[in-house]
Amino acid sequence: MKKVYTKNAHGITVKKCCASCSYKDLSKAKHVRFCTQHEKEVKACGLCSLWEMSKQVQLAGWSRGRVKRKEYLEYLLTECEDRKTATQLGLHVVVKSIEELRVEFEKEQGSIYINL
């Protein structure tokens, strides 16, 4: 099978295959890649006419090579753990988007990126 490539909006070259498709689903229990459109197990290098770039692949390169600060990553982890704990305790939790968390962090501590 001939390899086919495309570029995402940030100029990152992407191989068109089941691994980069938005319709793939990974079964952690069975450790298999599953196509939600064909409803069958697929190989990583497979490609069909329904291929659509996944959201994660679309966003690759978005930060333009910038590195996120350790403090920001720890902040995200703490927020996630706090939300999980509150949910387990049966408390009502307002879920913040990643964008809301980023803005909140930047107001308190400045940029989320390391100045290189």
N, C-alpha and C positions, 0 to 999 in steps of 0.2 A: 504494500500500500504506500502510495506517495505521501510524504509529509507535507502538510499545508500550514502556513504561518500567516498571522495577521498582526496588527499592532493595536494596542489599546489607546485610549485618549491621551496618555502620557508618553507615548512613543516606545513603550516596552513591547518587545517582540513576544508573541504568544503562539504556542503551537496549538492548532485547532485539533482537539481530541476530547474524548470523554472526560479526561482528568480536568480539563479547563472549562467544562460545560456547566451551565447553570442548572441543568436538569439532573445532574448526578446527585446521588445521595449515598453516603457511606454508612453501611451497617456496621456499627462497632461490635455488635454481638457476633456477627458472622465474618467480619473483616473482609467484606466484599463491596465493590462499587456497583451501584444499582441505578438504572435509568428510570426516572419517574414517568417519562413519556412512553417508553417501550415496555415498561414494567418487566424488565429482565436484567440479569447480571451482565455487566459489560467489562471489557478489557480497558486498561488505561490508555492504550494507543488507538482505540477504536474511534471512528468518526462517522456521523450520519448527517443527513440533510437538515436535521432539527437542531444542530449545534447552535448554541447561544452562549456568549462569553459570560462567565459567572461574575457576580458582583465583586468578589475578592480580586479577581484578575483584572477587572475594569479599574479598580482603585490602585493597583500596583504602580508604584512610582509617584503617587500623589504627593508624598512629602518631599519629593525632588532630592532624595539622598540625605535629607536631614535626619539626625538621630534624636529620638525623644529622651528627655531627662529621666534619670532613675527615679527622682522624686515624683514625677508625673505617673510613671508606671506603678509605683507603690501606692499612690493616691487612688488610682483606678482599682487596684487589687483590694485595698481597704474598703472602698465603696461597695464593691461586689460582695465581699465577705460580710459587711454590715447588713446589706440587703438580704443576703441569704439567711443570716442569723435572725433578723427581724421576721422574715417569712416563716421560718421554722417555729418561732415563738407565737405565731398567729397574729402578728401585728400587721396593720394595713401599711403597705409600702408604696410610695410614689416612685415609679421607675423613671430615672432620668436618662435621656439619650446620651450617647457618647459626646455629642456636640455640646450639650448642656454641661456635662462634666468638664469638658475642655475649657469652656468659657469661665466656669466657676474657678477652676484651678488657675487660669491666667489672671483673673482679677486678684487673687490672693498672692500668687507667687511668680507671676510673670510668664514668659514664654514656656511652652511645653518642650521646646527644642534646645539642645545643647548648642552653644555658640562655638563653632569650630573655626 
